[in-house]
Amino acid sequence: WLWVSLAALLVALVGILLLGSKITPSVEITPAQAYAKFKQGAFFLDVRSQDEWDQFHIAGSTLIPLDQLQNRLSELPRDKDIVVVCLSGHRSQSGVTFLQQAGFKQISCLSGGLQTWIAAGYPIQGNAP
C-alpha cells in the first residue's frame, strides 16, 4: 500500500505542476487589429536582427532581437499592450511564449509578421523588399 500511495501522490504532484505551469497560447492578431493597437499607443516589439531592422520597421517600434530578449526584459512595459513582430510571424510567436513565461500578460503577435503588415498597406520606416 505504501508504494501505491506514493505513486498516487507522485501522479497528483505531476498533474498539479503541469496544470500550474500551463502557458496561455499565443494570441495572434491580424494586421488590422495590430494597426488599431498601434494607433492606441501599444508597445511594438520587433524581435528581428539589427540588419533586418535597419532595412525597415514599424515607426515607433522597439528593437530587441529575440536572442537578447531574456537579458532586456526590464526595457519592456508591464502596464500596456505589447505587440511582438518579426518578418513572417515565427520568431514573434517564440517571443510571445518567452514573455508569457516571464510573467507578461498583455501580449500578442502580428499574424504573418511584417509581410502581412506591409501587404495591408500599413506604414513602415525604411525600404521594404
Backbone as numpy.savetxt, mean C-alpha at the origin, in Angstrom:
# Nx Ny Nz CAx CAy CAz Cx Cy Cz
-4.55 -38.92 28.29 -5.37 -37.72 28.29 -4.52 -36.46 28.29
-3.37 -36.56 28.91 -2.48 -35.41 28.96 -2.08 -34.99 27.54
-1.73 -35.98 26.70 -1.32 -35.67 25.34 -2.48 -35.08 24.52
-3.66 -35.61 24.73 -4.84 -35.10 24.01 -5.12 -33.66 24.43
-5.02 -33.40 25.73 -5.25 -32.04 26.24 -4.21 -31.07 25.70
-2.96 -31.49 25.69 -1.90 -30.62 25.16 -2.10 -30.37 23.66
-2.50 -31.38 22.92 -2.74 -31.21 21.49 -3.90 -30.24 21.25
-4.96 -30.37 22.02 -6.11 -29.47 21.89 -5.71 -28.03 22.21
-4.90 -27.86 23.24 -4.43 -26.54 23.63 -3.55 -25.94 22.53
-2.68 -26.75 21.95 -1.82 -26.30 20.88 -2.64 -25.87 19.66
-3.64 -26.65 19.29 -4.51 -26.30 18.16 -5.24 -24.99 18.43
-5.72 -24.81 19.64 -6.42 -23.57 20.01 -5.48 -22.37 19.91
-4.26 -22.50 20.39 -3.30 -21.40 20.34 -2.93 -21.03 18.91
-2.71 -22.03 18.09 -2.39 -21.76 16.69 -3.56 -21.05 16.01
-4.77 -21.48 16.27 -5.95 -20.82 15.70 -6.06 -19.37 16.12
-5.82 -19.10 17.39 -5.89 -17.72 17.89 -4.82 -16.87 17.23
-3.61 -17.40 17.12 -2.53 -16.65 16.49 -2.82 -16.36 15.03
-3.33 -17.34 14.32 -3.63 -17.14 12.90 -4.75 -16.12 12.71
-5.78 -16.19 13.50 -6.89 -15.24 13.37 -6.48 -13.85 13.84
-5.69 -13.79 14.89 -5.27 -12.50 15.42 -4.31 -11.75 14.52
-3.57 -12.48 13.69 -2.58 -11.82 12.84 -3.08 -11.61 11.42
-4.34 -11.90 11.18 -4.88 -11.78 9.83 -4.81 -10.32 9.37
-4.30 -10.11 8.19 -4.15 -8.78 7.61 -5.33 -8.52 6.68
-5.84 -7.32 6.73 -6.93 -6.93 5.85 -6.44 -7.00 4.41
-7.21 -7.58 3.52 -6.77 -7.65 2.13 -6.54 -6.26 1.55
-5.69 -6.21 0.57 -5.38 -4.95 -0.08 -6.66 -4.33 -0.64
-6.81 -3.05 -0.43 -7.97 -2.34 -0.94 -7.53 -1.61 -2.20
-7.87 -2.19 -3.33 -7.53 -1.56 -4.60 -8.62 -0.57 -4.97
-8.21 0.56 -5.48 -9.16 1.57 -5.91 -8.90 1.91 -7.38
-9.94 2.35 -8.05 -9.84 2.70 -9.46 -9.12 4.04 -9.61
-8.66 4.35 -10.81 -8.07 5.67 -11.02 -9.03 6.81 -10.64
-10.32 6.66 -10.95 -11.29 7.71 -10.60 -11.39 7.89 -9.08
-11.40 6.78 -8.34 -11.43 6.86 -6.88 -10.14 7.48 -6.34
-9.02 7.10 -6.94 -7.73 7.66 -6.51 -7.68 9.16 -6.80
-8.19 9.57 -7.94 -8.19 10.99 -8.28 -9.07 11.78 -7.31
-10.19 11.19 -6.91 -11.05 11.86 -5.92 -10.29 12.03 -4.61
-9.55 11.00 -4.20 -8.74 11.11 -2.98 -7.63 12.14 -3.17
-7.05 12.19 -4.36 -6.01 13.17 -4.69 -6.54 14.59 -4.48
-7.74 14.85 -5.01 -8.34 16.17 -4.87 -8.70 16.49 -3.42
-8.94 15.46 -2.61 -9.27 15.65 -1.19 -8.03 15.77 -0.32
-6.85 15.66 -0.91 -5.62 15.84 -0.14 -5.03 14.58 0.47
-5.37 13.41 -0.07 -4.79 12.17 0.44 -3.28 12.19 0.21
-2.58 11.41 0.99 -1.13 11.26 0.88 -0.86 10.19 -0.18
-0.17 10.56 -1.26 0.17 9.61 -2.31 1.60 9.16 -2.12
1.77 7.85 -1.94 3.07 7.25 -1.71 3.48 6.45 -2.94
4.55 6.87 -3.58 5.07 6.20 -4.77 6.20 5.28 -4.32
6.08 3.98 -4.60 7.07 3.01 -4.12 8.00 2.53 -5.24
8.07 3.27 -6.33 8.97 2.91 -7.43 10.40 3.34 -7.10
11.29 3.12 -8.04 12.69 3.52 -7.86 12.87 5.01 -8.14
14.00 5.54 -7.73 14.32 6.95 -7.98 14.34 7.24 -9.49
14.91 6.35 -10.28 14.97 6.55 -11.73 13.57 6.63 -12.35
12.69 5.74 -11.91 11.31 5.76 -12.42 10.61 7.06 -12.03
10.81 7.47 -10.78 10.22 8.70 -10.26 10.68 9.91 -11.06
11.98 9.94 -11.38 12.53 11.08 -12.12 11.90 11.22 -13.49
11.46 10.11 -14.10 10.82 10.18 -15.41 9.45 10.83 -15.33
8.63 10.37 -14.39 7.30 10.94 -14.19 6.72 10.44 -12.88
5.80 11.24 -12.32 5.12 10.89 -11.07 3.89 11.77 -10.90
3.06 11.41 -9.95 1.89 12.21 -9.62 2.37 13.42 -8.82
1.94 14.60 -9.23 2.33 15.83 -8.55 1.96 15.75 -7.07
2.89 16.12 -6.22 2.63 16.13 -4.79 2.80 14.79 -4.11
3.09 13.75 -4.89 3.29 12.43 -4.26 4.68 12.38 -3.63
4.84 11.43 -2.73 6.10 11.25 -2.01 6.74 9.95 -2.45
8.02 10.00 -2.78 8.75 8.81 -3.19 9.42 8.16 -1.98
9.06 6.91 -1.74 9.80 6.05 -0.81 9.85 4.69 -1.50
10.97 4.36 -2.13 11.06 3.07 -2.82 10.70 1.91 -1.88
10.08 0.91 -2.44 9.59 -0.22 -1.65 10.67 -0.81 -0.76
11.90 -0.90 -1.26 12.97 -1.50 -0.46 13.44 -0.60 0.68
12.97 0.65 0.74 13.32 1.58 1.83 12.17 1.81 2.80
11.02 1.28 2.47 9.80 1.57 3.22 9.93 1.23 4.70
10.49 0.09 5.01 10.61 -0.34 6.41 11.37 0.67 7.26
12.37 1.31 6.70 13.20 2.24 7.46 12.69 3.67 7.43
11.60 3.93 6.70 11.12 5.30 6.55 9.65 5.48 6.94
9.15 4.58 7.77 7.74 4.65 8.18 7.41 5.96 8.90
8.37 6.54 9.58 8.11 7.77 10.33 7.77 8.95 9.40
8.03 8.81 8.12 7.72 9.87 7.15 6.27 9.83 6.68
5.54 8.80 7.11 4.16 8.63 6.65 3.16 9.10 7.70
2.08 9.74 7.24 1.05 10.18 8.19 0.18 9.00 8.62
-0.17 8.98 9.87 -1.08 7.94 10.37 -2.51 8.45 10.48
-2.71 9.75 10.20 -4.02 10.36 10.40 -4.72 10.75 9.10
-4.23 10.26 7.98 -4.91 10.57 6.72 -4.80 9.39 5.76
-5.64 9.41 4.73 -5.61 8.35 3.72 -4.27 8.32 3.02
-3.77 7.11 2.79 -2.55 6.91 2.01 -2.91 6.06 0.80
-2.57 6.56 -0.37 -2.76 5.82 -1.61 -1.37 5.43 -2.11
-1.13 4.14 -2.19 0.18 3.64 -2.61 0.13 3.39 -4.12
1.16 3.88 -4.83 1.19 3.74 -6.28 2.55 3.22 -6.75
2.52 2.54 -7.89 3.72 2.12 -8.61 3.35 2.15 -10.08
4.15 1.54 -10.93 3.86 1.60 -12.36 2.66 0.75 -12.75
2.62 -0.51 -12.29 1.56 -1.42 -12.73 0.63 -1.91 -11.63
0.96 -1.63 -10.37 0.10 -2.03 -9.26 0.63 -3.18 -8.43
1.69 -3.84 -8.86 2.20 -5.00 -8.12 3.00 -4.58 -6.88
3.94 -3.67 -7.05 4.73 -3.22 -5.90 3.86 -2.48 -4.89
2.87 -1.76 -5.39 2.01 -1.02 -4.47 1.20 -1.98 -3.59
0.81 -3.13 -4.12 0.11 -4.12 -3.29 1.03 -4.63 -2.18
2.29 -4.85 -2.50 3.26 -5.26 -1.47 3.42 -4.16 -0.43
3.45 -2.93 -0.89 3.56 -1.79 0.03 2.36 -1.69 0.96
1.17 -1.91 0.43 -0.04 -1.88 1.25 0.02 -2.96 2.32
0.38 -4.16 1.92 0.47 -5.27 2.88 1.47 -4.95 3.98
2.62 -4.42 3.62 3.63 -4.06 4.61 3.11 -2.98 5.56
2.46 -1.96 5.01 1.95 -0.88 5.86 0.84 -1.37 6.79
0.01 -2.28 6.30 -1.01 -2.85 7.18 -0.36 -3.60 8.33
0.67 -4.36 8.05 1.39 -5.10 9.09 2.04 -4.13 10.09
2.39 -2.94 9.61 3.01 -1.92 10.47 1.96 -1.11 11.24
0.69 -1.43 11.06 -0.36 -0.78 11.84 -1.08 0.36 11.16
-0.78 0.66 9.91 -1.49 1.71 9.20 -2.88 1.21 8.82
-3.88 2.08 8.93 -5.27 1.66 8.73 -5.89 2.20 7.44
-5.61 3.43 7.08 -6.27 4.08 5.95 -5.41 3.95 4.70
-5.32 2.72 4.18 -4.41 2.42 3.08 -5.19 1.88 1.89
-4.80 2.31 0.71 -5.33 1.73 -0.52 -4.24 1.78 -1.57
-4.46 1.06 -2.67 -3.49 1.14 -3.77 -4.24 1.32 -5.08
-3.58 1.98 -5.98 -4.15 2.29 -7.28 -4.12 1.04 -8.16
-5.29 0.53 -8.49 -5.41 -0.66 -9.33 -4.82 -0.37 -10.71
-3.88 -1.22 -11.13 -3.25 -1.01 -12.43 -2.14 0.00 -12.43
-1.91 0.64 -11.30 -0.80 1.57 -11.15 -0.91 2.83 -11.99
0.24 3.46 -12.14 0.28 4.72 -12.89 -0.10 4.53 -14.35
0.03 3.33 -14.85 -0.40 3.07 -16.23 -1.88 3.38 -16.40
-2.70 2.96 -15.43 -4.15 3.23 -15.55 -4.46 4.70 -15.24
-3.69 5.30 -14.33 -3.85 6.73 -14.00 -3.63 7.57 -15.27
-2.55 7.28 -15.98 -2.21 8.02 -17.19 -3.25 7.75 -18.29
-3.64 6.48 -18.44 -4.63 6.12 -19.47 -5.96 6.83 -19.23
-6.28 7.10 -17.97 -7.53 7.79 -17.64 -7.41 9.30 -17.84
-6.20 9.78 -18.12 -6.01 11.20 -18.41 -5.75 12.06 -17.19
-5.39 11.45 -16.07 -5.12 12.24 -14.86 -3.70 12.80 -14.91
-3.48 13.93 -14.22 -2.21 14.65 -14.38 -1.00 13.96 -13.73
0.12 14.16 -14.41 1.41 13.72 -13.88 2.43 14.83 -14.11
3.55 14.71 -13.45 4.69 15.59 -13.71 5.74 14.75 -14.41
6.33 15.29 -15.46 7.34 14.57 -16.21 6.77 14.03 -17.50
7.53 13.13 -18.11 7.15 12.58 -19.41 6.88 11.09 -19.30
5.61 10.73 -19.40 5.23 9.32 -19.34 5.62 8.64 -20.63
5.92 7.34 -20.57 6.29 6.61 -21.79 5.12 6.49 -22.75
